[in-house]
Amino acid sequence: MKKVLAIVLVLVLGISLVSAPAFAQKAELSLKYWHAGVGGGDLQVGDVEAYEAEYYYDEPSGGSGIGYWFSVGEFVGAERLALKFRSGTSVILSASYHLSPTSSLGVSYWSVSRGDKLLKALGHLDAKFQEEAVDSGGNDRIDKWSDMFYFMVLPWLTGDDMTISSYRERRYGEDDYRISSTEGFISAEGGISMWALDISVAKAFCSPDRGVGFSAGIRKADFNQNESASLELLYEWKRKTPSEDELSFAIGDSYSLDSNVTVSAIGPQLGVEGTYALSDKLALKASAKAGLLFGTAKTHANLTLDGWESDPDTPTWFPRDPKDFYDVSYSEYPLTQDTIRISTYDLGIDMAYRITEQWSAEAGYYVSIWSGVPSLVQSSVDVFETGDDDYGYEVFWEQQEARSIFVSGLTVGLSYKF
């Protein structure tokens, strides 16, 4: 809605200038396509490491039990999961009206909106490897295991490594086996949007082939960023012996984080721009603006923990109370509003070619840097032992230091003089 209002404001100004003959040749409208990328706003979702699974067997003392029969082998590779906001389409719309031969009133507006999502399935290949052996009791057995182990660190959940993918099977016969597996799924999506509306008065100092102008005005700016990340874990187990039916169960865990920050600010802005004529029709233009904006930042986040388990007698799932396992099922960072100050710096350079007395084509580069933008609030889950092999969970909230967000890219467009 704000973007539409800004565009309407500029168009109304242009139409009013066109409709007034006394103001002919005293106004200019410019529309540029901006292929802009966003930097400084990437969100780290997690780090994943992959290792080869190796067969390993340690005969238990006394000959009882199944012992250890797998281990983590050679490191294969690592991957950083992050939401990245890449280049895309944006526009820069501006208008100016000459109050006198050397003074003018200017309005400009631009906006950027980007989004990203990811899905990482950390599964396993059932029984890719197999080895036959004879145990200490003289029984033939077959051990099977998957080809890979995955470990991960999620900065918004826990700082510890978590094993989230494996498969193992021990079989003495068709009616005597144990099978267990763990799989994980990481998903995330997020968005970032920002816009700026500038209104200024400029004073120009011109010569036959060049001109320099200074401006002063105000900037109204908004910034919004959000993130939704989740981890799904699935553990399955089966066991059967010749004297009993198959016993199986499955447990699912879900961890979900939602976080957002919204900034609204306004403040004074100073600028300088210059034009240098390279020929009768070709000119080089450059501009620079600096603003100091004051406003508010609203932050909010929540962490949700859910759980499911299967009924051994039916293929159905039903929820279980997360508090039975985590001591907490929901934690919220309440909506807060803080006073902030942001510094903005805009730089632009264009090569302009005059097609006719009224029309010009321009191509160049534009960058806007915002310093002091608040970060998203992140959760951290502390796991601790409570005794008797039980564990407790405590959620902490933290907000990283303010960062710099910059938007930059090539521009191409047209300007029209009235």
N, C-alpha and C positions, 0 to 999 in steps of 0.2 A: 504493500500500500504506500509506504513512504517513497519507494522508487517511482511509482506511478505519479505521485503528487509532484515530485521533483521534475519529472519529464514534462508534465502538464504545465508547471510554472515556466519552464524555459520556452516551451512552444507558445504559450500565451504571450510571453514577452516578445517573441519573434513576430507573431501575427500582429500584435499591436503596433510594432515598429513598421511593418510592411504597410499597414493601413493608414499610416500618418505620413503624407508626402513631405512634410517639413523636416522629417527625420531621415529622409532617404540618404543612403550611403554612409550612415552613421552607426550602423549596427552590424554584428556578425554572429552567425550561428555555426557551430562546428560539431560534427558527429564522427567519432572514431571507433573503429573496431579494435579491441585490446585483447591480444592473446596472452593472458596473464597467468602466471603461476604463483602459488602461495608458498612461502618459506617460513620456517620457525614454528609451524603449528602441527607438525607430525606428532602422532600419539603412539607410544610404544605399548604394544599389547602383551608381548611375551618373547622369551628366548627359548628356542628348542634345540636340543642336541640329540644326535642319532648315533647309536653304537651297535656294532654287530653282536648278535647273541651267540654265545659259545656254549658247547656242551661241557658240563663239569659234574662229576659225581663224587660225593663224599659219603662213604658207607657209615651209617649211624652206629654209635657204640652199642654193643649188645645185639646187633643185628636186627633191631626193631625200628620201625618207621621207614620213611622213604628216602630220607637224607636230602642233600642238596644236589640238584642235577642240572643246573644251568648257571651261567654267569655273564657279566657284561664284558664284551670283548673290545676290539679295536674301535677307536673313534672314527666315525664316518664323515660327519659334517655338522655344521650349526646353521641355524636360520633365525634371523630376527624378524618377528612379526610386528608390523606397524601399520597404522592408518596414515596414508600419505595423500596430500591434496595437491594434485598435479595441475598443469596448465589447462586452460579452457577459455571459453568465450566470455568476454565482458565488453562493456561499452563505456566511453567517456563522452559526456554531453556537456557542452559549454556555450554560453552566449555573452556578448558584451555590447554595451551601448555607450557611445561617446557623448559625454556631457559637454565637452568642448574639444578643440583640436588636440589637446594634450591630456585630458582627463577622461576617465571612463568608469562605468559601473559593470562589474562582471559577476557571472553566476556559473558554477560548474558542478557536475555531479558524476560520480562513478560508483559502481557496486561490483562485488565479487561474491560468488557462492559456489562452494565445492563440496563434494562428498566422496567417501570411499568406504569399502567393505572388504572383509576377508573371511575365509573359512579354511581351517587347517584340520584335516582328519588324521589323527595319529592312530592308525589301525595296525593290524598285523596280518601276516600271511599264515593261515592255519597250517601247521605241521609242514613247513617248508623243508626242515631238516629232520632226519630220522636216524636212530642208531639202535641196533639190537645188542642185547647183553644178557648175562646170567647173573642174578643176584647171589648173595652169600648163602641163600637157602637152596640154590640150585634151580630156581624158577626162571624160565625164559621171560624176558620183558622187552618192551619196545618203548623207547623214549622219543618224543617228538617235541619240537619247539619252533617258534617263529624266527625269522631272519633278523629282526631288529628290535632294539630297545630304544624308547624315547624318554628323554628327561626334559623337563621344562621348568622355567622360572617365570611366574607372572607377577610383575611389579605391583599390580593392583590387588593381588590376592595373598601371596606369601613369597618371602625371599628365599625359601628353601627349595632344593631340587625335589621334583615329584616324578616318580615313575608312573607313567600313565598308559603304557602300551606293552603288552607281553602276551605270549601264548605258550602253554606247556601242557603236555599230556604224557601220562604213564599208563601203559596198558600191558596186562598179563594175559589177556584173552578177550574174546568178544564180550564176556560177561564180567570182566574184572578190570576196571579202569578208573582213573581220576583225570579230570580235565579242568583247567582254570584259564581264564583270559581276562585282560583288562584293556579297554580302549578309551581314547579321549578325543573330544571334538572341541576345538576353539573357534569361536566366531566373534566378530566385532563389526560395528559400523559406526560412522561418525560424520559430522558435517561442520563446516566452518563458513561463516558469511560475515561480510563487513561492507559498509558503505560510508561515503563522505559527501557532504554538501557544503560548498564554499561560496560565500558572498563577500565581495571585496570592492574597494575603490582604488583605481590605479592612476598614477601620474607618470607621463612619458616625457623623455627628453630625446628629441630626434635630430638626425642629420640626414643629408641626402642619401646615404647608403647604409645607414645603421640607426638603431634606436634602442634605448634602454628605458625600462619602466620599473617603478616600485609600487607595491600594493600593500594595503592593510585591510583586514576584514575579520570575519569569524568563520569558524568551521564547526559543523555539527556532524558527529560521527557515531556509528553504532558498530558493535562487534558481538558475535555469538558463536559459541563452539559447544558441541555436545559429543558424548561418547557412550556407546552401549556395548559392553563386552561380556562374554559368557564362556564358561567351561562346563562341558558335559562329560562325566565319567561313568563308564559302565563296567561292572565286574560280574562275571558269570562263573559258576562253579557246578561241576557234575561229578557224581561218584556212584559206582555200582560194583557190587561183589556178587559172587555166585549164590550167596545165601540171602540176598536182599534185592529189592527193586531199586531202580535208579532214583537217586536223590539229587535234586538240583535246586538252585536258587539264583537269583540275579538281583543286584543292587545298583541303582542309578543315583548319582549326585549331580546337582546343578548349582553353579555359582554365577550370579549375574550382577554386574555393576552398571549403574546409570549415573552419569555425571554431566553437568552443564554449567556454563558461565556466560553471563550476558553483561555487556558493558554499554553504557550510554554516556556520552560526554560532549561538551561544547566549550569553545574557548577562542582566544585571539589567534590570528595568523598573519604573518608578514611574508612578502614575496618579492622576487625580482625576476624580470624577464628581459631578454634581449633579442634583437633581430639583426642579422648581417646579410646584406644583399650580395649574392655571388654573381648575379647577372640581372638583366631586366626582368626575367621571369622566375629565377631561382633564388631562394633565400634560406638561410640557416636560422632556426629559432631554438632558443633554450630558455628554460624557466626553472626556478627553485622556490619552494615554499616551506616555511617552518611554523608549526603551531604548538601551543601549549594548552591542552584540553583538561577540563575538570569535570568530574561526573561521578557516577556510581557503578559498582560491579555487584551483580547478584550471582551467588553460587549455591548449588544444591547437588546432593548426591545421595544414593542409597545402594546398599548391598543386600541381595536376597539369596538365601540358601534354601534349596528344596531337595527332597529326597523321595525315591520310589523304591519299591521292591516287588518281586513277583511272588505269586502264590504257587508253591511247589506242586499243588494238585491241579491247577488250571493255568492256561497260558495268558493270564491277565495280570495287569500291573495295578498297584494301588499305592497311594501316597503314604509316606510315613512322616511322623512329626520330626522335623529337623532338630528340634531342641533335645530330642532323645540322644542325638549324636554330636551336636555342635555346641550346645548350651545357648545358641542364638540362631534365630531363623531370619531376622531382619534387623538391619542397622541403618540409621539415617543420619546424614549430615544435614541439619536443618537449613532452610533457606536463610541466607545471610546477605546483608547489604552493606557494603563498605564504600567509603569515599576514596576516590583514586585520582591520580594525575597521569596523563599520557602525553608524551611528546611525539609529534608527527613530522616527517620530512618527506617532501615530494620533489622529485627531479624529473624533468622531461627534456627531450631534445628531438627536433623534427627538421626534416628537409621538406620545404614547401615549394610547389611548382604552381605558378599562376596560369590557369587555363584560359580564363577570360577576365574581364574587369571585375566580375562578381564571384566566379568560381575558382577555387584552389584545391589542389590535391596535396595531402601531407602523409609522410611516412616517418616513423621514428621509434623512440623507446621511452617508456614511462615507468617509474618506480615510486612506490609509496611505502615508507617505513614507519611503523608504529612501535614505539618503545615504552615499556612499562605495562604491557597487557597482562592481566592476571591469568594464572594457570588454572586448569581444572583441579578439582579436589579428588584425591585418590584414596582408596581404602588399603588397609594392610591388616592381614589376619595373623594373629600370634597363636601358635599351637603349643600347648604345654600339657605335661602329664599331671593327672590328678590322683594317681595311685591305682593299684589293681588293674594295670594295663588300660586304664581309661584316659581319655584326653579331653581337654577343655579348649575352647576357642574364644579369643577376645579380639574385637575389631577396633582398629585405630584409624583416624582420619588425618590426612596431612595435605597441605597445598604447597607445591613447589614455588620457587621464586618467580616473580614476574618475568616475562620474556619479551623479545622483539619479534614482531610479525612483519614480514615484508611481502609486498605484491609487486611483481615486475613482469614486463614482457614487451613485445613489439606492438606498435600501433600503426594503423593505416586508416585514412578517412578523408572527408571532404569538408570544406568550409565555404560559407556563402555570405557575401556582403550585401547589405540592403542600402 
